[in-house]
Structures are given as C-alpha cells and as structure tokens.
Amino acid sequence: MNNLQRLELETKGIKLEQDELTIYLQENDLQPFTEYNPSSNTNKRNIYKSALSALESIANDTNRMQTIKLDDMTLSYFHQNLMNRIDQLEHKIRNLKTDEQIQNESNFFMLFAD
C-alpha cells in the first residue's frame, strides 16, 4: 500500500481527486507513490495531517460540501460529522509522537538532594 492509498483509507466516503490528495501529501512531506510504513509514527502523523488538510478544505467550501454529502444526510448533519472528525484528527496528531521524538526520550529520572 502506498501513501496515497493510505490517505484514501483515512478519507473513506469522501471522493477527492487524486491530484488534490497528492498535493495534501506533498505539503506534509510525503510522496504519494512511496510505500506506506505503518511502523513509522512520523509517517502515520503525516498521513493524519494530510487527511486533516483535506477535510478542512472541504469544511471551508460549502458548495463542495453539498455535492459530497450523502443522499440521506442533511448538510448540517454532514458538517457536524465532518467537524467531529477534524477534531479527532487534531487530537490524534497532537498525541502522536514522531520517530525522532521517541528516540530522544529517556526512560530514567534523576533526583538530586542536598
């Protein structure tokens, strides 16, 4: 699976042009046709950031939201669900450490007393 396919999984149910998804990936330091590395926290984080960028662009374009919404869902309900998903992604991104941050962590505590 490549990065573009992984981003499509993250934005499942919302059809976006491949060119648009490619731009979102490149803006977040990923190449679309490079193999997705699920064991890399940095790669996961950048996929989430790309999905967040895509969803935020949809949320800012009301005309586009009307064409993307499902037939049995009202526009306000779709918008509410979209905003909830954006909040979830922001939370995931804030809590997910990059590979570099994990390597720089130390697991010991030193206490000095006088």
Buried (B, 14 or more C-beta within 10 A) or exposed (E): EBBBEBBBEBBEEBEBEEEEBBBBBEEBEBEBEEEBBEEEBBBBBBBBBBBBBBBBBBBEEEEBBEEBBEEEEEEEEBBEBBEEBBEEBBEBBEEBEBBEEEEEEEEEEEEEEE
